[in-house]
Amino acid sequence: MLFTTMSANVSSNLVEIDLGGNMLQGGLPNFFQNFCRLESLSLEYNQFSQNMEDFVKTLSYAQNTLERLYLNDNRFGGSLPDLTGFSKLRELILSRNRLSGSVPESLGQLSSLQHLDLSYNQLNGSVPESVGQLSSLEYLDLSYNQLNVFKRLGYVKTAVYKAKLQRRLQR
């Protein structure tokens, strides 16, 4: 019902949408394709269960403007898709979902990325070296996956890695 009302009444000029904590289910409706100026989308703490690749296709019209994407604490599944079209993305929070497979090499092409959280998923394999070469990256959380991080984290900025380790040791 919420999405039906929104589709009829919401302007395509929106730059920020926050629908967090509304117990929304299923997938993102196609009318989200109308938000071609969207800079920030916050859908955390819902029950979205859409395949991540389908979700990203729905947002493709905002790929030139989207800077912040908060999808944590949902049920998004599937593998991480190629996000290189989202070149302005600075914050990508996908923690506590059902994402599986490996971390794509293409993630390292998001040169504006400052905050990346993929924790509490079912990701596996090695972390691509390209992720460690993200020069703007300030925060990285890959915890609670089945990733082989120690072979690749030597490439991550020392401050990012050190800060994350310190937090885990303090627990």
Secondary structure in CASP SS format (residue, H / E / C, confidence):
PFRMAT SS
TARGET T0000
AUTHOR 0000-0000-0000
METHOD secondary structure of the structure
MODEL  1
M C 1.00
L H 1.00
F H 1.00
T H 1.00
T H 1.00
M H 1.00
S H 1.00
A H 1.00
N H 1.00
V C 1.00
S C 1.00
S C 1.00
N C 1.00
L C 1.00
V C 1.00
E E 1.00
I E 1.00
D E 1.00
L C 1.00
G C 1.00
G C 1.00
N C 1.00
M C 1.00
L C 1.00
Q E 1.00
G E 1.00
G C 1.00
L C 1.00
P C 1.00
N H 1.00
F H 1.00
F H 1.00
Q H 1.00
N H 1.00
F C 1.00
C C 1.00
R C 1.00
L C 1.00
E C 1.00
S E 1.00
L E 1.00
S E 1.00
L C 1.00
E C 1.00
Y C 1.00
N C 1.00
Q E 1.00
F E 1.00
S C 1.00
Q C 1.00
N E 1.00
M H 1.00
E H 1.00
D H 1.00
F H 1.00
V H 1.00
K H 1.00
T H 1.00
L C 1.00
S H 1.00
Y H 1.00
A H 1.00
Q C 1.00
N C 1.00
T C 1.00
L C 1.00
E C 1.00
R E 1.00
L E 1.00
Y E 1.00
L C 1.00
N C 1.00
D C 1.00
N C 1.00
R C 1.00
F C 1.00
G E 1.00
G E 1.00
S C 1.00
L C 1.00
P C 1.00
D C 1.00
L C 1.00
T C 1.00
G C 1.00
F C 1.00
S C 1.00
K C 1.00
L C 1.00
R C 1.00
E E 1.00
L E 1.00
I E 1.00
L C 1.00
S C 1.00
R C 1.00
N C 1.00
R E 1.00
L E 1.00
S E 1.00
G E 1.00
S C 1.00
V C 1.00
P C 1.00
E H 1.00
S H 1.00
L H 1.00
G H 1.00
Q H 1.00
L C 1.00
S C 1.00
S C 1.00
L C 1.00
Q C 1.00
H E 1.00
L E 1.00
D E 1.00
L C 1.00
S C 1.00
Y C 1.00
N C 1.00
Q E 1.00
L E 1.00
N E 1.00
G E 1.00
S E 1.00
V C 1.00
P C 1.00
E H 1.00
S H 1.00
V H 1.00
G H 1.00
Q C 1.00
L C 1.00
S C 1.00
S C 1.00
L C 1.00
E C 1.00
Y E 1.00
L E 1.00
D E 1.00
L C 1.00
S C 1.00
Y C 1.00
N C 1.00
Q E 1.00
L E 1.00
N E 1.00
V C 1.00
F C 1.00
K C 1.00
R C 1.00
L H 1.00
G H 1.00
Y H 1.00
V C 1.00
K C 1.00
T H 1.00
A H 1.00
V H 1.00
Y H 1.00
K H 1.00
A H 1.00
K H 1.00
L H 1.00
Q H 1.00
R H 1.00
R H 1.00
L H 1.00
Q H 1.00
R C 1.00
END
